């Protein structure tokens, strides 16, 4: 068989009673079978440049790192920034509600009881291998349709509904992995002034420039959305409120510290920032807290950064700006 066409099965188990009968049975299907004995080795194989076609993952697979567990491996394997889309069949002693939920969510592709016979194993593995290409194609079509309806067509970032959906999914991961998540909400100062002065078309281009500059500062798994006319919302997985405040400071300097070109003019924009920490709570609640922090930042003045509660030190503007009521020189040079 052509090595490029030969399926590769990763058997991730430390159980001799499972490995002894199963490995030769899988080899008999014509597939190449690789065996790993730890969660770290399994994740390394999944993340490799040439990942396996299918992973048979023992739910009891041990880890050399106490921080690693089966849920963390599944989260990493299904992370949005993981380009390798492998099929995962979970080997378990009992079918729990947790594993049923993971199956329904598409985190795993099938469940097989450890006590199943070798003939049954071969049948289920062959079914997954046969059905997976069709399922992937349908999933790609569905994701393309969702992408079309979830994007803000002006700036190319997510719209309000889409980013909230993504934050709910990310919150589920935060709860499972006990990891931080912060929301950063920013509002362009006195954008209504620029809208009345420059017109809708030019201000739309300014918003596109802002979105593009922010995107260049983000990690591949951060999410950026536009929930309002001149507001942008960032979801920052693995980021504490202190780290989010440092990112806000960088956005203030790298995005708004440089002039924007608009209709042949060079103008300066600024923004206020509100930050809130998830702690595994509903994104709707955390977004409300970020909005409250943003309101305090607006009161404090242009370029202010405020965190909800005592989650991080607040930053204040290093320079003063005129308000829209002071005349046409607002934020321009």
C-alpha contacts under 8 A as a table, 3 or more apart, distances in Angstrom:
res1	aa1	res2	aa2	distance
1	X	5	X	7.12
1	X	6	X	6.29
2	X	5	X	5.29
2	X	6	X	6.08
3	X	6	X	5.05
6	X	30	X	7.39
6	X	31	X	5.86
6	X	32	X	6.94
7	X	30	X	7.91
7	X	31	X	5.03
7	X	32	X	6.34
7	X	52	X	7.47
7	X	53	X	5.67
7	X	54	X	7.92
8	X	31	X	5.67
8	X	32	X	4.78
8	X	33	X	5.92
8	X	34	X	7.37
8	X	52	X	4.93
8	X	53	X	5.10
8	X	54	X	6.68
9	X	26	X	7.99
9	X	31	X	6.62
9	X	32	X	6.07
9	X	33	X	4.80
9	X	34	X	6.24
9	X	52	X	5.79
9	X	53	X	5.96
9	X	54	X	5.05
9	X	55	X	5.90
9	X	56	X	7.29
10	X	33	X	5.87
10	X	34	X	4.86
10	X	35	X	5.86
10	X	36	X	7.36
10	X	42	X	7.93
10	X	52	X	6.07
10	X	53	X	7.86
10	X	54	X	6.27
10	X	55	X	4.68
10	X	56	X	5.98
10	X	57	X	8.00
11	X	19	X	7.99
11	X	23	X	7.74
11	X	33	X	6.84
11	X	34	X	6.01
11	X	35	X	4.76
11	X	36	X	6.42
11	X	55	X	6.21
11	X	56	X	4.94
11	X	57	X	6.52
12	X	35	X	5.79
12	X	36	X	4.88
12	X	37	X	5.92
12	X	38	X	7.09
12	X	39	X	7.77
12	X	42	X	6.23
12	X	55	X	7.16
12	X	56	X	5.91
12	X	57	X	4.95
12	X	58	X	5.95
12	X	61	X	7.06
13	X	18	X	7.68
13	X	19	X	7.14
13	X	35	X	7.41
13	X	36	X	6.52
13	X	37	X	5.38
13	X	38	X	7.20
13	X	57	X	6.63
13	X	58	X	5.15
13	X	60	X	7.58
13	X	61	X	5.44
14	X	19	X	7.71
14	X	36	X	7.75
14	X	37	X	4.96
14	X	38	X	7.21
14	X	58	X	8.00
14	X	61	X	6.04
14	X	62	X	7.30
15	X	18	X	5.37
15	X	19	X	6.20
16	X	19	X	4.95
16	X	20	X	5.76
17	X	20	X	5.85
17	X	21	X	7.35
18	X	21	X	6.23
18	X	22	X	6.05
18	X	114	X	7.46
19	X	22	X	5.23
19	X	23	X	5.60
20	X	23	X	6.20
20	X	24	X	7.54
21	X	24	X	6.29
21	X	25	X	6.62
21	X	118	X	7.29
22	X	25	X	5.12
22	X	26	X	6.17
22	X	118	X	6.58
23	X	26	X	5.28
23	X	27	X	6.24
23	X	33	X	7.04
24	X	27	X	4.96
24	X	28	X	6.23
25	X	28	X	5.19
25	X	29	X	7.12
25	X	118	X	6.85
25	X	122	X	7.33
26	X	29	X	5.45
26	X	30	X	7.59
26	X	31	X	6.81
26	X	33	X	6.99
26	X	122	X	6.89
27	X	30	X	5.62
27	X	31	X	5.58
27	X	32	X	6.30
27	X	33	X	6.27
28	X	31	X	7.36
29	X	122	X	7.84
36	X	41	X	5.93
36	X	42	X	6.14
37	X	41	X	6.89
37	X	42	X	7.70
37	X	61	X	7.07
37	X	62	X	7.51
38	X	41	X	5.30
38	X	42	X	6.30
38	X	61	X	5.91
38	X	62	X	5.36
38	X	63	X	5.34
38	X	64	X	7.13
39	X	42	X	5.01
39	X	43	X	6.18
39	X	61	X	6.20
39	X	62	X	6.22
39	X	63	X	5.20
39	X	64	X	7.82
39	X	68	X	7.42
39	X	69	X	7.29
39	X	70	X	7.22
39	X	73	X	7.08
40	X	43	X	5.22
40	X	44	X	6.15
40	X	63	X	6.59
40	X	64	X	7.39
40	X	68	X	7.83
41	X	44	X	5.01
41	X	45	X	6.26
42	X	45	X	5.20
42	X	46	X	6.31
43	X	46	X	5.01
43	X	47	X	6.11
43	X	73	X	6.34
43	X	76	X	7.92
43	X	77	X	7.22
44	X	47	X	5.16
44	X	48	X	6.09
45	X	48	X	5.12
45	X	51	X	5.98
45	X	52	X	7.17
46	X	51	X	5.15
46	X	52	X	6.68
46	X	77	X	6.88
46	X	84	X	7.01
46	X	86	X	7.30
47	X	51	X	6.51
47	X	77	X	7.57
47	X	82	X	7.53
47	X	84	X	6.65
48	X	51	X	5.23
51	X	84	X	6.76
51	X	86	X	7.22
52	X	55	X	6.69
52	X	86	X	6.77
53	X	86	X	5.85
53	X	87	X	6.56
53	X	129	X	7.98
54	X	86	X	5.87
54	X	87	X	4.69
54	X	88	X	5.84
54	X	89	X	7.44
54	X	129	X	7.48
55	X	86	X	7.21
55	X	87	X	6.12
55	X	88	X	4.74
55	X	89	X	6.04
56	X	88	X	6.14
56	X	89	X	4.91
56	X	90	X	5.98
56	X	91	X	6.75
57	X	61	X	7.52
57	X	88	X	6.85
57	X	89	X	6.06
57	X	90	X	4.88
57	X	91	X	5.74
58	X	61	X	5.22
58	X	90	X	5.99
58	X	91	X	4.58
58	X	92	X	6.44
59	X	70	X	6.61
59	X	90	X	6.44
59	X	91	X	5.78
59	X	92	X	5.50
60	X	92	X	7.51
61	X	70	X	7.77
63	X	66	X	6.71
63	X	68	X	6.30
63	X	69	X	6.87
64	X	68	X	7.87
65	X	68	X	5.48
66	X	69	X	7.55
68	X	72	X	6.16
68	X	73	X	7.29
69	X	72	X	5.38
69	X	73	X	6.45
70	X	73	X	5.14
70	X	74	X	6.28
71	X	74	X	5.13
71	X	75	X	6.08
71	X	176	X	7.25
71	X	177	X	7.46
72	X	75	X	5.05
72	X	76	X	6.11
72	X	177	X	6.51
73	X	76	X	5.15
73	X	77	X	6.07
74	X	77	X	5.02
74	X	78	X	6.11
74	X	107	X	6.85
74	X	108	X	7.97
75	X	78	X	5.26
75	X	79	X	5.80
75	X	107	X	7.97
75	X	173	X	7.24
76	X	79	X	5.06
76	X	82	X	7.43
77	X	82	X	6.55
77	X	84	X	7.77
77	X	85	X	7.88
78	X	82	X	6.62
78	X	85	X	7.57
78	X	107	X	6.60
79	X	82	X	5.34
80	X	83	X	7.74
80	X	221	X	6.55
81	X	220	X	6.27
81	X	221	X	5.88
82	X	85	X	7.49
87	X	108	X	7.23
87	X	109	X	6.06
87	X	128	X	7.73
87	X	132	X	7.35
88	X	107	X	7.96
88	X	108	X	5.18
88	X	109	X	5.39
88	X	110	X	6.95
89	X	108	X	6.12
89	X	109	X	5.58
89	X	110	X	4.71
89	X	111	X	5.68
89	X	112	X	7.12
90	X	108	X	6.87
90	X	109	X	7.91
90	X	110	X	6.31
90	X	111	X	4.92
90	X	112	X	6.22
91	X	111	X	6.18
91	X	112	X	5.12
91	X	113	X	5.78
91	X	114	X	5.78
92	X	95	X	6.92
92	X	111	X	7.20
92	X	112	X	6.42
92	X	113	X	5.16
92	X	114	X	5.62
93	X	113	X	5.53
93	X	114	X	5.45
93	X	115	X	7.33
94	X	113	X	6.60
95	X	99	X	6.44
95	X	100	X	6.91
95	X	111	X	7.74
95	X	113	X	7.64
96	X	99	X	5.39
96	X	100	X	6.31
97	X	100	X	4.94
97	X	101	X	6.09
98	X	101	X	5.18
98	X	102	X	6.35
99	X	102	X	4.95
99	X	103	X	6.16
99	X	111	X	7.93
100	X	103	X	5.07
100	X	104	X	6.29
101	X	104	X	5.05
101	X	105	X	6.12
102	X	105	X	5.04
102	X	106	X	6.23
102	X	107	X	5.14
102	X	108	X	5.98
103	X	106	X	5.23
103	X	107	X	5.97
103	X	108	X	5.06
103	X	109	X	6.07
103	X	110	X	6.56
103	X	111	X	7.70
104	X	107	X	7.70
105	X	108	X	7.75
106	X	109	X	6.17
108	X	111	X	7.75
109	X	128	X	7.47
110	X	128	X	7.59
112	X	116	X	7.14
112	X	121	X	7.58
112	X	124	X	8.00
113	X	116	X	5.55
116	X	120	X	6.34
116	X	121	X	6.74
117	X	120	X	5.33
117	X	121	X	6.37
118	X	121	X	5.00
118	X	122	X	6.39
119	X	122	X	5.28
119	X	123	X	6.35
120	X	123	X	5.09
120	X	124	X	6.26
121	X	124	X	5.33
121	X	125	X	6.11
122	X	125	X	5.20
122	X	126	X	6.02
123	X	126	X	5.32
123	X	127	X	6.20
124	X	127	X	5.05
124	X	128	X	6.33
125	X	128	X	5.25
125	X	129	X	6.27
126	X	129	X	5.11
126	X	130	X	6.04
127	X	130	X	5.08
127	X	131	X	6.02
128	X	131	X	5.25
128	X	132	X	5.70
129	X	132	X	5.54
129	X	133	X	7.66
130	X	133	X	6.99
131	X	134	X	5.58
131	X	135	X	6.25
132	X	135	X	4.99
132	X	136	X	6.01
133	X	136	X	5.10
133	X	137	X	6.21
134	X	137	X	5.16
134	X	138	X	6.29
135	X	138	X	5.17
135	X	139	X	6.05
136	X	139	X	4.94
136	X	140	X	6.07
137	X	140	X	5.10
137	X	141	X	6.34
138	X	141	X	5.16
138	X	142	X	6.19
139	X	142	X	5.05
139	X	143	X	6.04
140	X	143	X	5.10
140	X	144	X	6.13
141	X	144	X	5.16
141	X	145	X	6.38
142	X	145	X	5.20
142	X	146	X	6.18
143	X	146	X	4.95
143	X	147	X	5.92
144	X	147	X	5.06
144	X	148	X	6.34
145	X	148	X	5.20
145	X	149	X	6.54
146	X	149	X	5.21
146	X	150	X	5.89
147	X	150	X	5.10
147	X	151	X	6.20
148	X	151	X	6.05
150	X	158	X	5.88
150	X	159	X	5.84
150	X	161	X	7.21
150	X	162	X	5.13
151	X	156	X	5.93
151	X	157	X	5.68
151	X	158	X	4.41
151	X	159	X	5.30
151	X	162	X	7.42
152	X	155	X	5.85
152	X	156	X	5.33
152	X	157	X	5.48
152	X	158	X	5.38
152	X	159	X	4.78
152	X	225	X	7.84
152	X	226	X	7.02
153	X	156	X	5.47
153	X	157	X	7.78
154	X	204	X	7.17
154	X	208	X	6.93
155	X	207	X	6.68
155	X	208	X	4.75
155	X	211	X	6.26
155	X	212	X	7.97
156	X	208	X	7.90
156	X	211	X	7.98
157	X	211	X	7.33
157	X	224	X	6.00
157	X	225	X	5.21
157	X	226	X	6.63
158	X	162	X	5.82
158	X	163	X	5.74
158	X	223	X	7.97
158	X	224	X	6.29
158	X	225	X	4.26
158	X	226	X	6.27
159	X	162	X	5.43
159	X	163	X	6.23
159	X	225	X	5.49
159	X	226	X	5.39
159	X	227	X	5.97
160	X	163	X	5.45
160	X	164	X	6.23
160	X	225	X	6.40
160	X	226	X	6.11
160	X	227	X	4.32
160	X	228	X	7.68
161	X	164	X	5.34
161	X	165	X	6.28
162	X	165	X	5.10
162	X	166	X	6.28
162	X	225	X	7.97
163	X	166	X	4.99
163	X	167	X	6.07
163	X	223	X	7.21
163	X	224	X	7.29
163	X	225	X	5.79
164	X	167	X	4.95
164	X	168	X	6.20
164	X	283	X	6.92
164	X	284	X	7.76
165	X	168	X	5.21
165	X	169	X	6.47
166	X	169	X	5.11
166	X	170	X	6.12
167	X	170	X	4.84
167	X	171	X	5.94
167	X	235	X	6.86
167	X	283	X	6.17
168	X	171	X	5.03
168	X	172	X	6.45
168	X	282	X	7.03
168	X	283	X	6.12
169	X	172	X	5.24
169	X	173	X	6.67
170	X	173	X	5.07
170	X	174	X	6.25
170	X	237	X	7.36
171	X	174	X	4.83
171	X	175	X	6.18
171	X	181	X	7.66
171	X	278	X	7.72
171	X	280	X	5.64
171	X	281	X	7.14
171	X	282	X	7.24
171	X	283	X	7.29
172	X	175	X	5.19
172	X	176	X	6.36
172	X	280	X	7.48
173	X	176	X	5.11
173	X	177	X	6.01
174	X	177	X	5.24
174	X	178	X	5.27
174	X	179	X	5.04
174	X	180	X	6.57
174	X	181	X	7.02
174	X	279	X	7.79
174	X	280	X	5.79
175	X	178	X	5.25
175	X	179	X	7.32
175	X	280	X	5.25
178	X	280	X	7.78
179	X	237	X	7.93
179	X	238	X	5.90
180	X	237	X	6.43
180	X	238	X	4.71
180	X	239	X	5.57
180	X	240	X	5.66
180	X	277	X	7.59
180	X	278	X	7.01
180	X	279	X	6.40
180	X	280	X	7.92
181	X	235	X	7.30
181	X	236	X	5.65
181	X	237	X	4.55
181	X	238	X	5.34
181	X	239	X	5.33
181	X	240	X	6.33
181	X	277	X	6.14
181	X	278	X	5.30
181	X	279	X	6.86
181	X	280	X	7.75
182	X	235	X	6.19
182	X	236	X	5.23
182	X	237	X	6.70
182	X	238	X	7.86
182	X	239	X	5.86
182	X	240	X	6.02
182	X	241	X	5.91
182	X	244	X	6.65
182	X	275	X	7.08
182	X	276	X	5.81
182	X	277	X	4.41
182	X	278	X	5.56
183	X	233	X	7.01
183	X	234	X	5.67
183	X	235	X	4.90
183	X	236	X	6.19
183	X	244	X	7.73
183	X	275	X	5.72
183	X	276	X	5.45
183	X	277	X	6.39
183	X	278	X	7.32
183	X	286	X	7.32
183	X	287	X	6.96
183	X	290	X	6.81
184	X	233	X	5.79
184	X	234	X	5.00
184	X	235	X	6.67
184	X	236	X	7.73
184	X	244	X	6.77
184	X	248	X	7.57
184	X	273	X	6.85
184	X	274	X	5.84
184	X	275	X	4.65
184	X	276	X	6.83
184	X	290	X	6.86
185	X	231	X	7.06
185	X	232	X	5.88
185	X	233	X	4.53
185	X	234	X	6.34
185	X	273	X	5.71
185	X	274	X	5.12
185	X	275	X	6.34
185	X	290	X	6.23
185	X	291	X	7.06
185	X	294	X	6.89
186	X	231	X	5.57
186	X	232	X	5.39
186	X	233	X	6.50
186	X	271	X	6.32
186	X	272	X	5.56
186	X	273	X	4.41
186	X	274	X	6.30
186	X	294	X	7.11
187	X	230	X	5.82
187	X	231	X	4.45
187	X	232	X	6.64
187	X	271	X	5.35
187	X	272	X	5.43
187	X	273	X	6.63
187	X	294	X	7.74
188	X	191	X	5.85
188	X	230	X	5.69
188	X	231	X	6.58
188	X	269	X	7.10
188	X	270	X	5.88
188	X	271	X	4.17
188	X	272	X	6.57
189	X	269	X	7.15
189	X	270	X	5.62
189	X	271	X	4.98
189	X	272	X	6.67
189	X	302	X	6.20
189	X	303	X	7.99
190	X	193	X	5.45
190	X	194	X	7.09
190	X	323	X	7.43
190	X	324	X	6.42
191	X	194	X	5.16
191	X	195	X	6.19
191	X	230	X	6.79
192	X	195	X	4.90
192	X	196	X	6.26
193	X	196	X	5.37
193	X	197	X	6.15
193	X	324	X	6.14
194	X	197	X	4.92
194	X	198	X	5.65
194	X	199	X	7.44
194	X	203	X	7.02
195	X	198	X	5.47
195	X	199	X	5.00
195	X	200	X	5.81
195	X	203	X	5.88
196	X	199	X	5.64
196	X	200	X	7.88
198	X	202	X	6.11
198	X	203	X	6.74
199	X	202	X	5.83
199	X	203	X	6.31
200	X	203	X	5.15
200	X	204	X	5.95
201	X	204	X	5.09
201	X	205	X	6.48
202	X	205	X	5.12
202	X	206	X	6.39
202	X	262	X	6.23
202	X	263	X	6.72
203	X	206	X	4.82
203	X	207	X	6.30
203	X	262	X	7.94
204	X	207	X	5.15
204	X	208	X	6.43
205	X	208	X	5.02
205	X	209	X	6.27
205	X	262	X	7.65
206	X	209	X	5.05
206	X	210	X	6.24
206	X	260	X	7.23
206	X	261	X	7.95
206	X	262	X	6.96
207	X	210	X	5.05
207	X	211	X	6.18
207	X	230	X	7.33
208	X	211	X	5.15
208	X	212	X	6.17
209	X	212	X	5.15
209	X	213	X	6.21
209	X	260	X	7.72
210	X	213	X	5.24
210	X	214	X	6.21
210	X	255	X	6.86
211	X	214	X	5.24
211	X	215	X	6.10
212	X	215	X	5.16
212	X	216	X	6.50
213	X	216	X	5.40
213	X	217	X	7.03
213	X	255	X	5.76
214	X	217	X	5.42
214	X	218	X	6.82
214	X	251	X	6.78
214	X	255	X	6.50
215	X	218	X	5.36
215	X	224	X	7.46
217	X	251	X	7.70
218	X	222	X	6.10
219	X	222	X	5.38
221	X	236	X	7.97
221	X	237	X	7.40
222	X	234	X	7.14
222	X	235	X	5.85
222	X	236	X	5.16
222	X	237	X	6.46
223	X	234	X	5.67
223	X	235	X	5.04
223	X	236	X	6.84
224	X	232	X	7.04
224	X	233	X	5.78
224	X	234	X	4.64
224	X	235	X	6.50
225	X	232	X	5.67
225	X	233	X	5.10
225	X	234	X	6.45
226	X	229	X	7.37
226	X	230	X	7.75
226	X	231	X	5.87
226	X	232	X	4.47
226	X	233	X	6.01
227	X	231	X	6.15
227	X	232	X	6.24
227	X	233	X	6.68
228	X	231	X	4.92
228	X	232	X	7.14
236	X	239	X	5.51
236	X	244	X	7.48
239	X	243	X	5.81
239	X	244	X	6.33
240	X	243	X	5.17
240	X	244	X	6.18
240	X	277	X	6.86
241	X	244	X	4.89
241	X	245	X	6.14
241	X	275	X	6.81
241	X	276	X	6.60
241	X	277	X	5.68
241	X	307	X	7.49
241	X	311	X	6.00
241	X	312	X	5.96
242	X	245	X	5.10
242	X	246	X	6.45
242	X	311	X	7.24
242	X	312	X	5.22
242	X	313	X	7.45
243	X	246	X	5.06
243	X	247	X	6.31
244	X	247	X	4.98
244	X	248	X	6.17
244	X	275	X	7.08
245	X	248	X	4.96
245	X	249	X	6.27
245	X	275	X	7.15
245	X	305	X	7.25
245	X	307	X	7.66
245	X	312	X	7.30
245	X	313	X	7.96
245	X	314	X	7.85
245	X	315	X	8.00
246	X	249	X	5.02
246	X	250	X	6.30
247	X	250	X	4.94
247	X	251	X	6.14
248	X	251	X	5.02
248	X	252	X	6.06
248	X	273	X	6.81
248	X	305	X	7.15
249	X	252	X	5.01
249	X	253	X	6.33
249	X	305	X	7.75
250	X	253	X	5.13
250	X	254	X	5.77
250	X	255	X	7.74
251	X	254	X	5.21
251	X	255	X	5.03
251	X	256	X	6.76
252	X	255	X	5.83
252	X	256	X	5.14
252	X	257	X	6.14
252	X	270	X	7.28
252	X	271	X	7.14
252	X	303	X	6.94
253	X	256	X	5.78
253	X	257	X	4.41
253	X	258	X	7.45
254	X	257	X	5.52
254	X	258	X	6.56
255	X	258	X	6.21
256	X	259	X	7.11
256	X	268	X	7.06
256	X	269	X	5.74
256	X	270	X	5.37
256	X	271	X	7.30
257	X	268	X	7.56
257	X	269	X	7.93
257	X	270	X	7.65
258	X	268	X	6.99
259	X	266	X	5.82
259	X	267	X	5.38
259	X	268	X	4.83
259	X	269	X	7.28
260	X	266	X	5.52
260	X	267	X	5.34
260	X	268	X	6.19
260	X	269	X	7.50
261	X	264	X	6.30
261	X	265	X	5.53
261	X	266	X	4.69
261	X	267	X	6.44
262	X	265	X	5.14
262	X	266	X	6.34
262	X	267	X	7.12
266	X	332	X	7.43
266	X	333	X	6.71
267	X	331	X	6.85
267	X	332	X	4.68
267	X	333	X	5.88
268	X	331	X	5.17
268	X	332	X	5.18
268	X	333	X	7.01
269	X	331	X	6.07
269	X	332	X	7.81
270	X	302	X	6.47
270	X	303	X	5.83
270	X	331	X	7.64
271	X	302	X	6.14
271	X	303	X	5.10
271	X	304	X	7.52
272	X	294	X	6.60
272	X	297	X	5.73
272	X	298	X	6.13
272	X	301	X	7.66
272	X	302	X	5.83
272	X	303	X	4.83
272	X	304	X	5.01
272	X	305	X	5.97
273	X	293	X	7.63
273	X	294	X	5.44
273	X	297	X	6.36
273	X	303	X	7.41
273	X	304	X	6.28
273	X	305	X	4.60
273	X	306	X	6.17
274	X	290	X	5.02
274	X	291	X	6.38
274	X	292	X	7.35
274	X	293	X	4.50
274	X	294	X	3.85
274	X	295	X	7.55
274	X	296	X	7.96
274	X	297	X	6.71
274	X	305	X	6.08
274	X	306	X	5.08
274	X	307	X	5.72
274	X	308	X	7.30
275	X	289	X	7.78
275	X	290	X	4.97
275	X	293	X	6.27
275	X	294	X	7.36
275	X	305	X	7.83
275	X	306	X	6.31
275	X	307	X	4.56
275	X	308	X	6.07
276	X	286	X	6.06
276	X	287	X	7.30
276	X	289	X	5.92
276	X	290	X	4.88
276	X	293	X	7.52
276	X	307	X	5.99
276	X	308	X	5.27
276	X	311	X	7.57
277	X	286	X	6.77
277	X	308	X	7.90
277	X	311	X	7.31
278	X	281	X	5.50
278	X	282	X	7.55
278	X	283	X	7.11
278	X	286	X	5.80
281	X	285	X	6.99
281	X	286	X	6.93
282	X	285	X	5.37
282	X	286	X	6.45
283	X	286	X	4.96
283	X	287	X	5.81
284	X	287	X	5.16
284	X	288	X	6.25
285	X	288	X	5.16
285	X	289	X	6.47
286	X	289	X	5.04
286	X	290	X	6.25
287	X	290	X	4.93
287	X	291	X	6.14
288	X	291	X	5.02
288	X	292	X	6.34
289	X	292	X	5.03
289	X	293	X	6.25
289	X	308	X	6.05
290	X	293	X	5.00
290	X	294	X	6.05
290	X	307	X	7.45
290	X	308	X	6.41
291	X	294	X	4.92
291	X	295	X	6.14
292	X	295	X	5.05
292	X	296	X	6.45
292	X	308	X	7.10
293	X	296	X	5.15
293	X	297	X	6.32
293	X	306	X	5.39
293	X	307	X	5.53
293	X	308	X	5.03
294	X	297	X	4.89
294	X	298	X	6.25
294	X	305	X	7.68
294	X	306	X	6.48
295	X	298	X	5.08
295	X	299	X	6.43
296	X	299	X	5.11
296	X	300	X	6.20
296	X	306	X	6.71
297	X	300	X	4.93
297	X	301	X	6.34
297	X	302	X	7.66
297	X	303	X	7.91
297	X	304	X	5.06
297	X	305	X	5.79
297	X	306	X	5.44
298	X	301	X	5.25
298	X	302	X	6.59
298	X	304	X	7.10
300	X	304	X	6.26
300	X	316	X	7.63
301	X	304	X	5.91
301	X	317	X	7.34
302	X	317	X	6.58
302	X	320	X	7.48
302	X	321	X	6.73
303	X	316	X	6.80
303	X	317	X	4.90
303	X	318	X	7.96
304	X	315	X	6.07
304	X	316	X	4.62
304	X	317	X	5.17
305	X	314	X	5.76
305	X	315	X	4.91
305	X	316	X	6.10
305	X	317	X	7.95
306	X	313	X	7.77
306	X	314	X	4.84
306	X	315	X	6.52
307	X	310	X	7.03
307	X	311	X	6.24
307	X	312	X	5.96
307	X	313	X	7.13
307	X	314	X	6.08
308	X	311	X	6.41
309	X	312	X	7.99
310	X	313	X	7.25
317	X	320	X	7.09
321	X	330	X	7.05
321	X	331	X	6.40
322	X	326	X	6.08
322	X	327	X	7.98
322	X	329	X	7.63
322	X	330	X	5.36
322	X	331	X	6.90
323	X	326	X	5.45
323	X	327	X	7.73
323	X	330	X	6.41
324	X	327	X	6.15
324	X	328	X	7.40
324	X	330	X	6.21
326	X	329	X	7.82
326	X	330	X	7.36
327	X	330	X	6.44
329	X	332	X	5.69
329	X	333	X	7.70
